[in-house]
Amino acid sequence: MSYEKGWFGNTPWHDVYKDTIVELALEEGVTKYGDNLFFGLVSVTSLKIPETLVEIGGDAFSLMESLTFFMTK
């Protein structure tokens, strides 16, 4: 599985939740994050990355100003 739709906030969660999402935890099985996937999610402070992830697109984490913690497993 991959998430590839991101393009400067062109994801289902961006317009409604971009200022309120504070934690992201993607399930095992995700293999790719597309370009700009989490672009501009300014309130996210932590992100759990699945061990199955093998590719991260360009600027996938751009403008995530509050992100301070990455975790696997």
C-alpha positions as CSV (number, residue, x, y, z in Angstrom):
1,M,0.0,0.0,0.0
2,S,1.2,3.5,-0.6
3,Y,-0.1,7.0,0.0
4,E,0.7,9.1,-3.1
5,K,-2.0,11.7,-3.5
6,G,-0.4,14.5,-1.5
7,W,0.2,17.6,-3.5
8,F,0.4,20.8,-1.4
9,G,-2.4,19.8,0.8
10,N,-4.4,17.9,-1.8
11,T,-5.3,15.1,0.7
12,P,-8.6,14.2,2.3
13,W,-7.5,15.4,5.7
14,H,-5.7,18.6,4.8
15,D,-8.5,21.2,4.5
16,V,-10.5,20.0,7.5
17,Y,-7.8,18.8,9.9
18,K,-4.5,20.5,9.0
19,D,-4.5,22.6,12.2
20,T,-5.9,20.0,14.6
21,I,-4.0,16.7,13.8
22,V,-1.2,16.4,16.5
23,E,-0.2,12.8,16.1
24,L,0.2,10.5,13.0
25,A,0.6,6.8,13.2
26,L,0.4,4.9,10.0
27,E,-0.2,1.1,10.0
28,E,2.3,-1.5,9.0
29,G,2.0,-2.4,5.4
30,V,2.4,1.2,4.1
31,T,5.5,1.1,1.8
32,K,5.5,4.6,0.3
33,Y,4.7,8.2,1.3
34,G,4.0,10.3,-1.8
35,D,5.3,13.8,-2.5
36,N,3.9,16.5,-0.1
37,L,1.8,13.9,1.7
38,F,1.8,15.7,5.1
39,F,2.6,19.1,3.7
40,G,1.5,21.9,6.0
41,L,0.2,19.8,8.9
42,V,1.4,22.5,11.3
43,S,0.2,21.0,14.5
44,V,1.7,17.5,14.2
45,T,4.2,16.9,17.0
46,S,4.8,13.2,16.6
47,L,4.9,10.7,13.7
48,K,5.0,6.9,13.9
49,I,6.6,5.5,10.8
50,P,5.9,1.8,10.0
51,E,8.8,-0.6,9.5
52,T,7.4,-1.5,6.1
53,L,8.0,2.0,4.7
54,V,10.7,2.0,2.1
55,E,10.2,5.3,0.2
56,I,9.4,8.9,1.2
57,G,8.4,11.3,-1.6
58,G,9.8,14.8,-1.9
59,D,8.7,17.4,0.7
60,A,6.5,14.8,2.4
61,F,7.1,16.6,5.7
62,S,7.4,20.2,4.5
63,L,6.0,22.9,6.7
64,M,5.3,20.6,9.6
65,E,6.6,23.2,12.0
66,S,5.7,21.4,15.2
67,L,7.1,18.0,14.3
68,T,9.7,17.1,16.9
69,F,9.5,13.3,17.2
70,F,9.7,10.4,14.8
71,M,9.2,6.8,16.0
72,T,9.3,3.4,14.4
73,K,7.8,0.2,15.8
